[in-house]
Amino acid sequence: MKNELDSRFILSVFEKIRQHGKQVEGVYQFEGVKAYTDHDGYTVFIEDALVQLRFGFHNQYHFEYDKHDHLEQFEKKLKAINAYD
């Protein structure tokens, strides 16, 4: 996930959070990660307490975080969720 974010990966993570997580007011929570969409469903948000990923139309994405270590830990969480069956 360094410079290229695979859209299939991120959508798979989003779906696993929806399937296995708990929904509270339109936000799904699983393994310390939240997932939700904007009002029209075109933009997906996946976040933990330190990092937010915004993934949208034409596979454009943007991370918000303060430290690179936070991003690395977030990536590990997403990979673990994706491996979940």
Sequence and secondary structure as in RCSB ss.txt:
>XXXX:A:sequence
MKNELDSRFILSVFEKIRQHGKQVEGVYQFEGVKAYTDHDGYTVFIEDALVQLRFGFHNQYHFEYDKHDHLEQFE
KKLKAINAYD
>XXXX:A:secstr
  S   HHHHHHHHHHHHHHSEEETTEEEETTEEEEE TTSS EEEE SS EEEE GGG EEEE S HHHHHHHH
HHHHHHHH  
